[in-house]
Structure formats: structure tokens, C-alpha cells
Amino acid sequence: MRKTITLTPNPANKCFGCGGDNASGMKLTFEQDNVNRRIVGRFVLGESYQGGGGFAHGGIIATLLDEAMGKVCRFREVRAVTAELTVEYLKPVNVQSEIVVEGRETEQKGRNLFMTGEIRNGVGEVLARGKGRFVVIGQK
């Protein structure tokens, strides 16, 4: 297995975050780090995702964390849906600066997969944190 795999938007997927077949979607691309079992994305969001004052809308921050954590399910080769998502907004996320979004699994209990995510700026400061519970609905 390769150390990293690039996860590009699927042209047949209508997902707002990662799908390639959604004209209004974000079309997010992530790296799957097989060594550290984490998902990492690097983005400059741009003005269309701001809430105000040049900072990312809170819903977009939640979407980024949800997408990164959801992609972690790939390591188990399962399909899962978000059951719970909590977000800690620590500092404003500038839409004109590069950010790093990371997701990883922390625990598994039955069909429940527990994930954490972070958004960091270019100097490594944590701007937002998320925790999620995903429920497995099938195998990939």
C-alpha cells in the first residue's frame, strides 16, 4: 500500500464537500496518510466561503471537519454517516490564508467510529477542533 493516496472529488458524487458533480460544492481534495492513519487537506477557502470580515463561515468550518473525519472511515473500508458532530471554534479562520485540516480515528465501539479533527493555520496554531461519531451503514 502506498504511503499516501490523493483523494480527489469523484465526478459522479453530488456531495457538497467532496463531490465532483455539485456545481455549488467545495470539491475538496484530501491526502490519505496510510502510515499515520490520518486524512489531511490543505486549502485556501476564498471569499465565497466567508461569514463576514474575511473569516470563514462557521458552517464551512464544521463542513471541513466533518469531511476530514468522515474520510477516515476509508481505513476500515466502511461507509458511515455522521451521527454527532461538535465543533470548538478557537480562532477566526482567514479565507485568504492556507489552512490544514486533519482527521483521525480515536476509538471504535461496535458500529460507532469516533473521530477527531483539527484546522490549523500555516504556523500550526489550532483554529478549530471537532469531534464526531460516525455510524457504519455498510462495507465499501
N, C-alpha and C positions, 0 to 999 in steps of 0.2 A: 504494500500500500504506500502511495506517495505521502510525503511529509505534509504537504498542503495541497488542497484542491480549491480551485476558484469556483464559487457558486454564483453563476450568472443568472439573470432573470429568464425563466422558462417562457418562450414565446407563446405558449398555449395557456399560461396561467393568468387568471384575472385578479390575483391578489393585489391589494393596494400597495403593500410594502415591497414585495419581491417579484411580483408577476411582470411578465413582459407584454401581456395582452390587456393592459389597462392604460388608456390614454392619459388618465389623470393620476396614475400611480407613480410611486417613487422609483421603481425599477432598481432596487438596492442590490448591490453585489457584495458578497462576503467571501472570506477565506476560511476554509475548514482546516484547522491545525490538528492533524491526526496525532502528533506527538504529545501535545498538551491537552488534547480533547476539548478544544475551545473553538468558538466561532468569532472571527474578528472582521469588522468592516471599517473602512476609512472613508469619510465623506466631508464634503463642503456642501451644506444644505442649500444655500442660496435664499434669496428674498421670498420666493413663493411659499416657503415653509415657516415664515416668521409669525409670531403672535403680535409683536409690537417692539419698537425701539431697536430693531436689528437682532432680536433674540428669538430663538426657536419657540414655536407654539408648544405648550405643554403636552398636547395630544400627539404631536410629532415625536417628542422625546419618548413618550410611552410607546409609540409605534416602533421606534428604533430598538428599544429594549425588548419589546415583545418579539420582534423579528429575529434578533440575535439569539435570544433564549430559545425560541421555537426551533431554530435551525439546529440546535444542539441535539435534538431528537434523532438527527441523522446518524449519530454514533451508535444508537441502539437499533437503527433500521426500522423505526416505527413511525406511524402517523399519529400525531397527538394534537389536541386542541387546548387553547388556553382556558383554564378553569378559574384561576385567580391571578391578578397582577397588581402589585403595589409598586409605587414609584416614589422615591425620595428625590426631590428637586433641590440640589445643594447650591448651585451657582448658575447664573444665566449661561445659555449655550448660544454663542455668537454664530449667526447663519453664514458669515463670510469667512470663518476660520475652519481649518480642518479639525475634525473630531475623530476619535477612535471609539468604536462601540464593540463591546466584548460580551459574550455569553458563555456560561459553563454550567454543568450539572453539579448539584451538591448532594443529592440524595434520591433514592428510588424506593417507593413503598407500593407494592402491588402495581396497579396501573398508573399510579401517580409518579410523575417525574418533577423534581424540584430543581429550579434553576435560579441563578443569579446573573445579573448583568450590570455593566458599568458604561458610562460615557465619560471619556477623558478628553481634555484639550491637548494641544501639541506639546505642552511641557509636563504632561502626566497628571495634572490636577483632576480629581474626580468631580464632575459637574452634576451627575445624576446617577442613582443606583436603582436597580429594580430587583424584585423577587417575583418568581412566578411558579404556579403549579399547573402542570400540563397533564392531561388525562389521555392515555393511549387509547386510540379508537381502532387500530389495526396495524398490520405489518406493511412495510413498503414492498 
